[in-house]
Amino acid sequence: MLIGRVIKVFGLEKPRAPLGKWIDRRGIKQEWLIKKSKLGRNTITWACSDRDYMPSGKTMQKIIKALREVDPSVRADQFWDL
């Protein structure tokens, strides 16, 4: 259930950025994204939960490359203001 900028999952509320909402809607776990992108847990956590987080270009590329395994049409501007 969406509650403003927070998503309620299994009775727990967690803040979600556009990337986090995108992976949640598709049933993707952050752990999968960590492994596929070869980025650190903290980086993926920030990208999925902090609306103000702006990853570096290289980090963005790694995330988008991993997500394109799920949806080849995904673009960075869906998640971050470029």
C-alpha positions in Angstrom: 0.0 0.0 0.0 1.4 3.4 -1.0 1.4 6.0 1.8 2.7 9.2 0.3 6.4 8.7 -0.3 6.5 5.6 1.9 5.6 2.1 0.8 4.1 -0.4 3.3 5.6 -3.9 2.9 4.7 -6.7 5.2 3.4 -4.3 7.8 6.7 -2.3 7.7 6.9 1.2 6.3 10.0 2.0 4.3 10.7 5.2 2.3 11.0 4.6 -1.4 12.6 6.6 -4.2 11.5 6.1 -7.8 14.0 3.3 -8.2 12.8 1.5 -5.1 9.2 1.8 -6.2 10.1 0.5 -9.7 11.8 -2.7 -8.3 9.1 -3.2 -5.8 6.4 -3.2 -8.5 8.3 -5.9 -10.4 9.0 -8.1 -7.3 12.8 -7.5 -7.6 14.8 -7.7 -4.4 17.5 -5.1 -3.6 19.9 -8.0 -3.1 19.4 -9.0 -6.7 20.3 -5.5 -7.8 23.4 -5.5 -5.5 24.7 -8.7 -7.1 23.8 -7.8 -10.7 25.2 -4.2 -10.5 28.2 -5.2 -8.4 27.6 -2.1 -6.3 27.7 -1.9 -2.5 24.7 -2.5 -0.3 24.7 1.1 1.0 24.7 2.5 -2.6 21.7 0.4 -3.6 19.9 1.2 -0.3 20.4 4.9 -0.9 19.3 4.7 -4.5 16.2 2.8 -3.6 15.1 4.9 -0.6 16.5 8.4 -0.8 14.7 10.6 -3.2 17.5 13.1 -3.1 20.3 10.6 -3.8 22.1 11.3 -7.1 24.5 8.5 -8.1 27.6 9.2 -10.1 27.4 8.5 -13.9 29.3 5.2 -13.5 27.0 4.0 -10.7 23.9 5.0 -12.7 25.2 3.0 -15.7 25.7 -0.1 -13.5 22.2 0.1 -12.1 20.6 0.7 -15.5 22.6 -2.2 -17.1 21.3 -4.6 -14.4 17.7 -3.3 -14.7 17.8 -3.8 -18.5 17.9 -7.6 -17.9 14.4 -7.1 -16.6 13.2 -4.3 -18.9 15.4 -3.4 -21.9 13.6 0.0 -22.3 14.4 1.3 -18.8 16.1 4.7 -18.7 18.0 6.6 -16.0 15.7 9.6 -16.3 12.9 7.4 -14.9 14.7 7.5 -11.6 16.8 10.6 -11.5 16.6 14.2 -12.7 19.3 14.4 -15.4 
